[in-house]
Amino acid sequence: MTETSAAAAPPIPGTTHDRTRYRNAMGPRGVIGIMTPGPNVVVENEMMDMRPEGVINAIDRYYVPNQSIAADEDWSIIMRHVSANLDDSVRRLNEALIDHLVLGMSSQSFMGGVEGSFALLDHLREISGVDVSQGAQAAEAALHDVGARRVALVTPYYPVIEKNAVNYFDGRGFEVVHVEGLRCRSIIEVAAQPEERLREAVRAADSYRPDAIIQLGTNLRFGRLAPVLEEEMGKPVWAVGTVIYWHALRAMGVDDQFDGFGSLIAKH
């Protein structure tokens, strides 16, 4: 066993797998498998709060250390842990016979820009056998849905992650007019950001006159704050966790619209 991954248990003789597609009694409309890094606790709770009647979530936490972050290389180390452990996370969720897979960590979905992002998407689809929602493509779909082209980003990241996100959006025909980075010191510290700091970051991003503002970093507690800032600014302000979950619901044919998490999931 290494620090980057847990050793897989040896196969047990006689193991079988019932792959019959039963309808889950608690989630007859669908079971969403959500992968999230170990230190990230906000995304699973926000996505639990967004479940429509008849949809349930299955959560898997893959190993990522709560790395102390002081430079780009620290985020790069986190990303290497993610890459080492995603496949095992999918393997565990496959045993729940999920109907849709969500990558509940937005940063990985942007790594490598357009090419890297779609390679990851294809890989996750192949090993899960179901459709996949992740931050990059979900955000792109949402921006197209509202006709936004100029985008501002609010992130907890360092430039190594932000550059990949900018490259993705630029490569897909959008213009990133500003990135407001909080440079948080660890994934756990991301979840500790006070509401006022997030408000200030969004207001700073809005000064660059974007068509829409997207908060990246699913461990930032932003889902309930986003609609308040939308009302204040008169434009789309989205939490990436909300965007991903919206994308998953719509991909599953669940068209429920509801308040509490902003205009995207309430009107689109």
C-alpha positions as a LaTeX table, in Angstrom:
\begin{tabular}{lrrr}
\hline
Residue & $x$ (\AA) & $y$ (\AA) & $z$ (\AA) \\
\hline
Met1 & 0.00 & 0.00 & 0.00 \\
Thr2 & 1.26 & 3.50 & $-0.83$ \\
Glu3 & 0.22 & 7.01 & 0.10 \\
Thr4 & $-1.32$ & 7.43 & $-3.35$ \\
Ser5 & $-3.67$ & 4.49 & $-3.35$ \\
Ala6 & $-5.13$ & 1.71 & $-1.26$ \\
Ala7 & $-4.26$ & $-1.86$ & $-2.17$ \\
Ala8 & $-7.16$ & $-3.70$ & $-3.79$ \\
Ala9 & $-8.48$ & $-6.64$ & $-1.81$ \\
Pro10 & $-7.62$ & $-10.03$ & $-3.34$ \\
Pro11 & $-10.49$ & $-11.71$ & $-5.19$ \\
Ile12 & $-12.56$ & $-14.05$ & $-3.03$ \\
Pro13 & $-13.37$ & $-17.38$ & $-4.70$ \\
Gly14 & $-17.02$ & $-17.82$ & $-5.55$ \\
Thr15 & $-17.74$ & $-14.10$ & $-5.91$ \\
Thr16 & $-20.57$ & $-13.31$ & $-8.35$ \\
His17 & $-22.33$ & $-10.13$ & $-9.49$ \\
Asp18 & $-26.08$ & $-9.80$ & $-10.04$ \\
Arg19 & $-26.35$ & $-7.17$ & $-12.80$ \\
Thr20 & $-30.14$ & $-7.23$ & $-13.08$ \\
Arg21 & $-31.42$ & $-3.65$ & $-13.38$ \\
Tyr22 & $-33.87$ & $-3.61$ & $-10.50$ \\
Arg23 & $-35.77$ & $-0.40$ & $-9.75$ \\
Asn24 & $-34.60$ & 1.00 & $-6.42$ \\
Ala25 & $-37.58$ & 1.45 & $-4.09$ \\
Met26 & $-36.20$ & 4.67 & $-2.58$ \\
Gly27 & $-34.85$ & 6.01 & $-5.88$ \\
Pro28 & $-37.22$ & 4.79 & $-8.60$ \\
Arg29 & $-36.28$ & 7.75 & $-10.82$ \\
Gly30 & $-32.58$ & 7.13 & $-10.59$ \\
Val31 & $-29.50$ & 6.45 & $-8.48$ \\
Ile32 & $-26.68$ & 8.97 & $-8.93$ \\
Gly33 & $-23.19$ & 7.81 & $-8.00$ \\
Ile34 & $-21.08$ & 10.68 & $-6.67$ \\
Met35 & $-17.30$ & 10.47 & $-6.32$ \\
Thr36 & $-15.72$ & 12.97 & $-3.96$ \\
Pro37 & $-12.25$ & 13.30 & $-2.40$ \\
Gly38 & $-11.98$ & 12.34 & 1.25 \\
Pro39 & $-11.57$ & 15.88 & 2.65 \\
Asn40 & $-14.49$ & 17.26 & 0.62 \\
Val41 & $-17.64$ & 17.19 & 2.75 \\
Val42 & $-19.63$ & 20.12 & 1.35 \\
Val43 & $-20.44$ & 18.68 & $-2.07$ \\
Glu44 & $-22.09$ & 15.51 & $-0.80$ \\
Asn45 & $-24.32$ & 17.45 & 1.60 \\
Glu46 & $-25.29$ & 20.12 & $-0.94$ \\
Met47 & $-26.10$ & 17.41 & $-3.48$ \\
Met48 & $-28.14$ & 15.56 & $-0.88$ \\
Asp49 & $-30.15$ & 18.75 & $-0.38$ \\
Met50 & $-30.80$ & 18.99 & $-4.13$ \\
Arg51 & $-32.35$ & 15.53 & $-4.56$ \\
Pro52 & $-35.84$ & 15.62 & $-6.09$ \\
Glu53 & $-38.38$ & 13.11 & $-4.88$ \\
Gly54 & $-37.51$ & 9.67 & $-6.21$ \\
Val55 & $-33.81$ & 10.36 & $-6.87$ \\
Ile56 & $-31.12$ & 9.16 & $-4.47$ \\
Asn57 & $-27.35$ & 9.58 & $-4.27$ \\
Ala58 & $-24.68$ & 6.95 & $-3.64$ \\
Ile59 & $-21.48$ & 8.55 & $-2.33$ \\
Asp60 & $-17.93$ & 7.21 & $-2.59$ \\
Arg61 & $-14.98$ & 8.98 & $-0.99$ \\
Tyr62 & $-11.68$ & 8.32 & $-2.75$ \\
Tyr63 & $-8.36$ & 8.92 & $-1.03$ \\
Val64 & $-6.86$ & 12.39 & $-1.31$ \\
Pro65 & $-4.77$ & 13.83 & 1.53 \\
Asn66 & $-5.71$ & 17.12 & 3.15 \\
Gln67 & $-2.52$ & 18.46 & 1.61 \\
Ser68 & $-1.05$ & 21.68 & 2.99 \\
Ile69 & $-1.14$ & 24.07 & 0.03 \\
Ala70 & 1.41 & 26.84 & $-0.38$ \\
Ala71 & 2.34 & 26.57 & $-4.07$ \\
Asp72 & 1.20 & 25.21 & $-7.42$ \\
Glu73 & 3.07 & 21.94 & $-6.83$ \\
Asp74 & 0.89 & 21.16 & $-3.81$ \\
Trp75 & $-2.22$ & 21.25 & $-6.00$ \\
Ser76 & $-0.39$ & 19.12 & $-8.56$ \\
Ile77 & 0.24 & 16.51 & $-5.85$ \\
Ile78 & $-3.48$ & 16.52 & $-5.00$ \\
Met79 & $-4.31$ & 15.96 & $-8.66$ \\
Arg80 & $-1.92$ & 13.01 & $-8.83$ \\
His81 & $-3.70$ & 11.42 & $-5.87$ \\
Val82 & $-7.03$ & 11.95 & $-7.64$ \\
Ser83 & $-5.78$ & 10.29 & $-10.82$ \\
Ala84 & $-4.45$ & 7.34 & $-8.82$ \\
Asn85 & $-7.73$ & 6.66 & $-7.05$ \\
Leu86 & $-10.63$ & 7.54 & $-9.35$ \\
Asp87 & $-10.89$ & 4.13 & $-11.00$ \\
Asp88 & $-11.29$ & 2.32 & $-7.68$ \\
Ser89 & $-14.01$ & 4.79 & $-6.73$ \\
Val90 & $-15.92$ & 3.98 & $-9.91$ \\
Arg91 & $-15.47$ & 0.26 & $-9.27$ \\
Arg92 & $-17.10$ & 0.60 & $-5.84$ \\
Leu93 & $-19.99$ & 2.70 & $-7.15$ \\
Asn94 & $-20.58$ & 0.19 & $-9.94$ \\
Glu95 & $-21.68$ & $-2.27$ & $-7.26$ \\
Ala96 & $-24.64$ & 0.03 & $-6.50$ \\
Leu97 & $-25.74$ & $-0.31$ & $-10.16$ \\
Ile98 & $-25.91$ & 3.46 & $-10.47$ \\
Asp99 & $-27.82$ & 5.11 & $-13.31$ \\
His100 & $-25.51$ & 8.12 & $-13.67$ \\
Leu101 & $-22.03$ & 9.04 & $-12.43$ \\
Val102 & $-20.96$ & 12.42 & $-11.04$ \\
Leu103 & $-17.38$ & 13.56 & $-10.52$ \\
Gly104 & $-17.88$ & 15.71 & $-7.44$ \\
Met105 & $-14.53$ & 17.51 & $-7.74$ \\
Ser106 & $-14.48$ & 20.21 & $-10.37$ \\
Ser107 & $-10.72$ & 20.78 & $-10.61$ \\
Gln108 & $-9.92$ & 17.37 & $-12.12$ \\
Ser109 & $-12.45$ & 17.93 & $-14.89$ \\
Phe110 & $-10.42$ & 20.86 & $-16.24$ \\
Met111 & $-6.95$ & 19.31 & $-16.11$ \\
Gly112 & $-5.33$ & 19.16 & $-19.53$ \\
Gly113 & $-7.75$ & 21.71 & $-20.95$ \\
Val114 & $-10.22$ & 20.55 & $-23.58$ \\
Glu115 & $-8.30$ & 17.42 & $-24.60$ \\
Gly116 & $-7.62$ & 16.26 & $-21.05$ \\
Ser117 & $-11.15$ & 16.95 & $-19.91$ \\
Phe118 & $-12.85$ & 14.98 & $-22.66$ \\
Ala119 & $-10.33$ & 12.15 & $-22.28$ \\
Leu120 & $-11.31$ & 11.88 & $-18.62$ \\
Leu121 & $-15.00$ & 12.03 & $-19.50$ \\
Asp122 & $-14.63$ & 9.21 & $-22.03$ \\
His123 & $-12.61$ & 7.13 & $-19.58$ \\
Leu124 & $-15.17$ & 7.49 & $-16.78$ \\
Arg125 & $-17.99$ & 6.59 & $-19.17$ \\
Glu126 & $-16.13$ & 3.51 & $-20.33$ \\
Ile127 & $-15.31$ & 2.09 & $-16.90$ \\
Ser128 & $-18.67$ & 2.98 & $-15.32$ \\
Gly129 & $-20.92$ & 1.97 & $-18.22$ \\
Val130 & $-23.19$ & 4.97 & $-17.58$ \\
Asp131 & $-23.29$ & 8.62 & $-18.59$ \\
Val132 & $-21.16$ & 11.05 & $-16.60$ \\
Ser133 & $-21.49$ & 14.63 & $-15.37$ \\
Gln134 & $-18.40$ & 16.64 & $-14.46$ \\
Gly135 & $-17.71$ & 20.31 & $-13.90$ \\
Ala136 & $-16.24$ & 21.33 & $-17.24$ \\
Gln137 & $-18.94$ & 19.99 & $-19.56$ \\
Ala138 & $-21.74$ & 20.79 & $-17.10$ \\
Ala139 & $-20.64$ & 24.42 & $-16.90$ \\
Glu140 & $-20.37$ & 24.60 & $-20.68$ \\
Ala141 & $-23.91$ & 23.25 & $-21.09$ \\
Ala142 & $-25.27$ & 25.73 & $-18.55$ \\
Leu143 & $-23.55$ & 28.67 & $-20.24$ \\
His144 & $-25.01$ & 27.67 & $-23.60$ \\
Asp145 & $-28.43$ & 27.31 & $-21.98$ \\
Val146 & $-28.45$ & 30.95 & $-20.84$ \\
Gly147 & $-26.55$ & 32.37 & $-23.83$ \\
Ala148 & $-23.53$ & 33.53 & $-21.80$ \\
Arg149 & $-20.11$ & 33.94 & $-23.43$ \\
Arg150 & $-18.09$ & 36.18 & $-21.07$ \\
Val151 & $-17.34$ & 34.27 & $-17.88$ \\
Ala152 & $-15.74$ & 35.14 & $-14.54$ \\
Leu153 & $-14.51$ & 32.42 & $-12.20$ \\
Val154 & $-14.27$ & 32.38 & $-8.41$ \\
Thr155 & $-12.02$ & 29.58 & $-7.16$ \\
Pro156 & $-10.21$ & 28.33 & $-4.04$ \\
Tyr157 & $-7.28$ & 27.30 & $-6.23$ \\
Tyr158 & $-3.77$ & 28.31 & $-7.19$ \\
Pro159 & $-2.87$ & 29.29 & $-10.78$ \\
Val160 & $-1.94$ & 25.73 & $-11.84$ \\
Ile161 & $-5.60$ & 24.70 & $-11.64$ \\
Glu162 & $-7.02$ & 28.02 & $-12.79$ \\
Lys163 & $-4.95$ & 28.00 & $-15.99$ \\
Asn164 & $-6.41$ & 24.64 & $-16.95$ \\
Ala165 & $-9.94$ & 25.92 & $-16.35$ \\
Val166 & $-9.28$ & 29.03 & $-18.44$ \\
Asn167 & $-7.79$ & 26.90 & $-21.21$ \\
Tyr168 & $-10.90$ & 24.73 & $-21.24$ \\
Phe169 & $-13.34$ & 27.61 & $-21.49$ \\
Asp170 & $-11.20$ & 29.44 & $-24.07$ \\
Gly171 & $-10.94$ & 26.27 & $-26.12$ \\
Arg172 & $-14.72$ & 25.89 & $-26.13$ \\
Gly173 & $-15.38$ & 29.40 & $-27.39$ \\
Phe174 & $-15.92$ & 31.33 & $-24.17$ \\
Glu175 & $-14.00$ & 34.34 & $-22.88$ \\
Val176 & $-12.80$ & 34.21 & $-19.28$ \\
Val177 & $-12.66$ & 37.86 & $-18.29$ \\
His178 & $-11.39$ & 37.33 & $-14.74$ \\
Val179 & $-10.35$ & 34.67 & $-12.24$ \\
Glu180 & $-10.74$ & 35.54 & $-8.56$ \\
Gly181 & $-8.61$ & 32.99 & $-6.70$ \\
Leu182 & $-8.81$ & 32.58 & $-2.92$ \\
Arg183 & $-5.65$ & 30.44 & $-2.66$ \\
Cys184 & $-6.92$ & 28.32 & 0.20 \\
Arg185 & $-4.36$ & 26.48 & 2.35 \\
Ser186 & $-5.95$ & 23.02 & 2.20 \\
Ile187 & $-9.11$ & 21.29 & 1.00 \\
Ile188 & $-10.52$ & 21.41 & 4.53 \\
Glu189 & $-9.80$ & 25.15 & 4.69 \\
Val190 & $-11.80$ & 25.56 & 1.48 \\
Ala191 & $-14.89$ & 24.44 & 3.39 \\
Ala192 & $-14.17$ & 26.95 & 6.17 \\
Gln193 & $-14.41$ & 30.06 & 3.97 \\
Pro194 & $-16.81$ & 32.59 & 5.51 \\
Glu195 & $-19.78$ & 33.82 & 3.55 \\
Glu196 & $-18.54$ & 37.40 & 3.51 \\
Arg197 & $-15.27$ & 36.42 & 1.83 \\
Leu198 & $-17.23$ & 34.64 & $-0.89$ \\
Arg199 & $-19.48$ & 37.66 & $-1.34$ \\
Glu200 & $-16.44$ & 39.91 & $-1.73$ \\
Ala201 & $-14.86$ & 37.54 & $-4.25$ \\
Val202 & $-18.01$ & 37.42 & $-6.38$ \\
Arg203 & $-18.37$ & 41.21 & $-6.29$ \\
Ala204 & $-14.75$ & 41.57 & $-7.38$ \\
Ala205 & $-15.38$ & 39.15 & $-10.26$ \\
Asp206 & $-18.53$ & 41.02 & $-11.25$ \\
Ser207 & $-16.57$ & 44.25 & $-11.68$ \\
Tyr208 & $-15.15$ & 42.75 & $-14.91$ \\
Arg209 & $-18.65$ & 42.68 & $-16.43$ \\
Pro210 & $-19.07$ & 38.98 & $-17.17$ \\
Asp211 & $-22.29$ & 37.52 & $-18.52$ \\
Ala212 & $-22.12$ & 34.86 & $-15.81$ \\
Ile213 & $-20.06$ & 34.04 & $-12.73$ \\
Ile214 & $-19.16$ & 30.44 & $-11.88$ \\
Gln215 & $-17.71$ & 29.40 & $-8.54$ \\
Leu216 & $-15.38$ & 26.41 & $-8.90$ \\
Gly217 & $-14.26$ & 24.13 & $-6.08$ \\
Thr218 & $-17.07$ & 21.90 & $-4.82$ \\
Asn219 & $-15.93$ & 22.13 & $-1.19$ \\
Leu220 & $-16.78$ & 25.84 & $-1.06$ \\
Arg221 & $-20.16$ & 26.25 & 0.67 \\
Phe222 & $-21.79$ & 28.32 & $-2.04$ \\
Gly223 & $-24.93$ & 26.54 & $-3.20$ \\
Arg224 & $-27.36$ & 28.52 & $-1.04$ \\
Leu225 & $-25.45$ & 31.81 & $-1.35$ \\
Ala226 & $-25.40$ & 31.80 & $-5.16$ \\
Pro227 & $-29.10$ & 32.69 & $-5.63$ \\
Val228 & $-28.77$ & 35.58 & $-3.18$ \\
Leu229 & $-25.92$ & 37.02 & $-5.26$ \\
Glu230 & $-27.82$ & 36.35 & $-8.49$ \\
Glu231 & $-30.60$ & 38.54 & $-7.17$ \\
Glu232 & $-28.12$ & 41.25 & $-6.19$ \\
Met233 & $-26.24$ & 41.26 & $-9.50$ \\
Gly234 & $-29.00$ & 40.48 & $-11.95$ \\
Lys235 & $-27.07$ & 37.76 & $-13.78$ \\
Pro236 & $-26.31$ & 34.05 & $-13.42$ \\
Val237 & $-24.14$ & 33.27 & $-10.40$ \\
Trp238 & $-23.62$ & 29.53 & $-10.09$ \\
Ala239 & $-22.08$ & 27.10 & $-7.66$ \\
Val240 & $-20.32$ & 24.41 & $-9.66$ \\
Gly241 & $-21.84$ & 21.70 & $-7.48$ \\
Thr242 & $-25.30$ & 22.91 & $-8.44$ \\
Val243 & $-24.30$ & 23.04 & $-12.10$ \\
Ile244 & $-23.02$ & 19.45 & $-12.01$ \\
Tyr245 & $-26.11$ & 18.13 & $-10.24$ \\
Trp246 & $-28.41$ & 20.02 & $-12.61$ \\
His247 & $-26.56$ & 18.46 & $-15.53$ \\
Ala248 & $-26.91$ & 14.98 & $-14.02$ \\
Leu249 & $-30.64$ & 15.37 & $-13.41$ \\
Arg250 & $-31.34$ & 16.64 & $-16.91$ \\
Ala251 & $-29.20$ & 13.90 & $-18.47$ \\
Met252 & $-31.33$ & 11.36 & $-16.60$ \\
Gly253 & $-34.54$ & 12.93 & $-17.89$ \\
Val254 & $-35.43$ & 14.41 & $-14.49$ \\
Asp255 & $-36.78$ & 17.86 & $-15.34$ \\
Asp256 & $-37.92$ & 18.99 & $-11.87$ \\
Gln257 & $-37.40$ & 22.69 & $-11.24$ \\
Phe258 & $-37.11$ & 23.95 & $-7.67$ \\
Asp259 & $-36.01$ & 26.97 & $-5.68$ \\
Gly260 & $-33.17$ & 27.33 & $-3.20$ \\
Phe261 & $-30.12$ & 26.83 & $-5.42$ \\
Gly262 & $-30.50$ & 29.52 & $-8.05$ \\
Ser263 & $-32.01$ & 30.19 & $-11.44$ \\
Leu264 & $-30.29$ & 27.36 & $-13.32$ \\
Ile265 & $-32.07$ & 24.56 & $-11.48$ \\
Ala266 & $-35.21$ & 26.63 & $-10.93$ \\
Lys267 & $-35.79$ & 27.67 & $-14.55$ \\
His268 & $-33.72$ & 25.50 & $-16.92$ \\
\hline
\end{tabular}
